[in-house]
């Protein structure tokens, strides 16, 4: 497929963690206008985001070749067909998207901390087990973290007027995009270019309440449960605990006892095919040479 492209391009193949970010920085170092195609999942996109953030002459996109491409779901259910078309991508518009800063790690989609983050982190451990599939690894991690380890953890959260001090909570999510975890869309109105981070804090819940609530949470029906789910729309949230916190930034796992998540002062240029709409048309086609990752 790449051999038949009509535009000049270079190919770089990743072999380990950090390669995509390094390749992006190397490609951008010339200072010439360039477009980067991150061919992979959310992890590859995240590395390219961290390499291209704040660079006006660089634009990036994501060709959905990974097991998870949650960020691209903002472009609708046909996102795979749309973003597989590299020629259409090359001719498509671009816009400037906001970024999330989580203790210095940048993300474009969602930061989560709590039981959902612990499930996501432990999936990687189960994937190393022989004869365990991707779905099997997720199921084992789900069972372990819900039924064996427990849902809630002590957490202090400061977000806007909400001060949640040293109480247990189930989870916290901070949305710039709208989808994470393969099928969760907790904040359907989140926009990646509005200068606002949309946050949800799920209070301490029991097992049966959690099982009843999780489907509603995944569909973005949080407003139906104000007694269980607190919302805030702003630019910063801090959270901490006496225990280790697992936080996940666009699928990338971080661990610590104190986190500050804020709207980054850097943005990233993101390009997409004409006709792929995440909210409204914003055409700003740039010219330049092209690179693929």
N, C-alpha and C positions, 0 to 999 in steps of 0.2 A: 504493500500500500504506500509506504513512504517513498519508494522509488518512482512512483507515478505522480507525485505532487508537482504542481506547476510553478511553485515559488522556491527560491533558494533556501536551503536549510542545512543545519548541522544536527547530528545525532550524538547523544551522550547516554550511556547506559550505567545505571547505578548498580553497585555491588554491595553497598552497606549503608548503615545509618549515617546521615550527614552529607552523603554524596550529592543529593539533589540541591541542597542549599549551597554547597560549594560550587557546583557547576553553574548555578544561577549567578552567583557573585562573580565568577570568572567571566561569564558571558557578558555581564553588565559592565565590566571594568573598562571596556573600550570607550564607553560614554555615548556610543551610537544608539539610535532607536532600535529596540529589539522586542520581539514577542517570544515568550517562553511557553511551550506546551508541556505541562506536567502530566505525563502519561502514567496513570496509576490510580491509587485510592486517595483517601483523605490524608494519610500520612505523607505521601509524596507531595500533595498539594501544600500541606503545612510547611514542609521544608522549603519549597519554592517561595511561598509567602514570606518566610523569614529571610530569604535571600534577596527578595525584590522590594521589600517594604521601604517606602519613602523615596524610591527612585523614579523620578518623573519620566525618564526615557525608557523604562521597562514596563511591559504589560504581560500579564500571565493568564493562563487558562488551564482547564483540567480536562484531559481526555479520559473518560471513565473506564479505566482498565483494571480497577481494583475491586476487591470484594465489597468495599464500602465506599460510596461516593455521596455522602449525606449532603454536603454543601450544594452540589449541583441540583438537588431536588427542589430548590427554590425556583428553578426554571420550568417546573411542571413534570408530569409523568412521562413525557417523551424526551427527557433530558439525555438519555443514552443515545438515541438516534441523532439528536441534534448535535451533540458534542463529539460524536464519532466522525462527523463530516469535517475533515481538516480543511478542505477548500472553502467551505462556508465559514469556518472559524477564521481563516486568514482574511476574508473580506468583511468580517463582522465588526460591529461597533465595540467600543470599550467605555468603561466608566470607572470612577474612583470609588472603591469600597473601603468602608471603615475596617479597623482591626481591633482586636482585643489584646490587651497586654496583661498576662498572668505571671507575676513575679519575673518579668523580663522576657518570657516566652510569648511570642505572638501567635494569634489564631484568627481565623476569618469566620468561623462558624459558631461553635458553642463550647463553653467551659462548664463542666459539671463537677460537683463534689458531693459525695454521699454514697448511698447504696448503689446507685446506678454507675458511679465511677468505679467503685470497688468491683462490681460485676465485670465491667469492661476491662479492668486491669488484670483480673484473674483469668479471663479468657485466654490470654497469651500463655499462661502457665499450662493450662489444660491442652492447648494446641500442640504442645510438645509430647503429649502422651501418644503412644502407638495405638493405632486403630480408632482414634477419636477424630471425628470430622469437625468442621467449623461450627455447625449447629450443635453438635454434641458437646463441644467445649463450652459454648454459651450456656447450654442447659445445665451442665455440671457447675459452672460458676454461679448461675442463678440459684440453684439448689443450695449450694454452700453458703452464699451470702444472705439469702433470705431465711432459710430454715435452720442453719447451723450457727452462723455468726451473728445473726440478728440484724434488723433493719436500721435502727437508730444509733446515733453516736452523739456525744456531747459536742456542742458547736456554739461559738459566739459569732454573731453576724451583725455587721453594721452596714446598712444600706438605706440612704436617705433618712426618713423619719423612723425607720424600723430599727430597733435595737434589741436584738435577740441575744441575751447574755447567759452563757453557761447553762443552756438548756439542751436537751436532746432534740435532734431533727433528723428527718429521713434523707433529705437531699436539698441541694441548692443548684440551680442552673442559671447561667448567664448567656443570653442569646444575642448574637449579631446576625447569624443566619437563622434558619427555622427548624432544621432537622438534625437529629443525632441518634445514635444507638440503633441504627438500621430501620427504625419505624416510628420513632417518637417525634412529634411535632407539638411541643408544649406551648409555644408562643407563636401562633399563626400570623400575627400582625408584625412580627419582627422584620426589620428592613436593614440590609447591609450598608445603606448609604444615608441614613437619617441622623447620624450623630448621636444615637441613643442606644444604650444597652438595656435589654428587657430581661428582668430577673424574677425568678420564682423561688420561694423558700417553702418547702413542705415540712410542716411541723411533725413532731413525734406521732407516729401512727402504729397501731397494732397490726398484726399479721392479716387479719380478715379485712380490716379497713384498707390496708395497702393493696391487697388482692382485688378489692372492689374498686379502688381509686385509680389503679395504674392505667387501666384502659382509657379512662376519662382524661387523665393527665396526658397520655400519649396523643390524644385527639385535640388537645388545646382547650379543654373545657374547664380550665382552672377557675373561672369566674363563678361557676356553680358551687364552689367549695371554699368561700372566703374564710370559714372557720378553720380550715385545714391548710390552705395554700395562701401565702402572703405574696403580694406582687409589688415590684418597684420598677420604675422606668427612669434611668439616669445614666451617669457616666462612671460610677465607681461603686464597688462593694469590697469590704474586707471581711475575712473570716479566719478564725483560729480555734485551736483546741489544745488541751493538754496531751491528747493522743495524736498519733500520726494521722494526717488527712491525706487521702488519695484524691487528687484532682486530675481531670482529663481535659486536655486542650486539643480539640479537633482529632480525638482518638489517641493523642500522645499522652502518656502517663507521667504525672509529676507527684512527688511526695514531700510532705513537710508539715509543720505545725502552724504556720501562719501564711496567709495568702492575701495579696491585694490584686483585684481584677479591675482594670479601668479601661476606658476608651483610649486607645493609643493616639499619640499625636502624629503618628505616621499612618499613611494609607497605602493601598496597593491598587494599581490599574488592572482591571479584569476585563478580558474581551470574550465575546460570545457570538454565536451566529445571529444574523439578522432574523427576526421572528421569534427568537428565544427571549421571552419576557419574564423578568423576575418581579417587576412591579409596573414599570412604565418605560416607554422607549426613551433611551438616552444615547443618541448616536454621536460618537466622537472617534471616527475612524482615524487611526494613525498609520503613517507609512514607516517602513523600515525593513531591515532584514529579519529573518525568522530562525528560531532555534527550537529543537524538540528535545524533551527529556523523557 
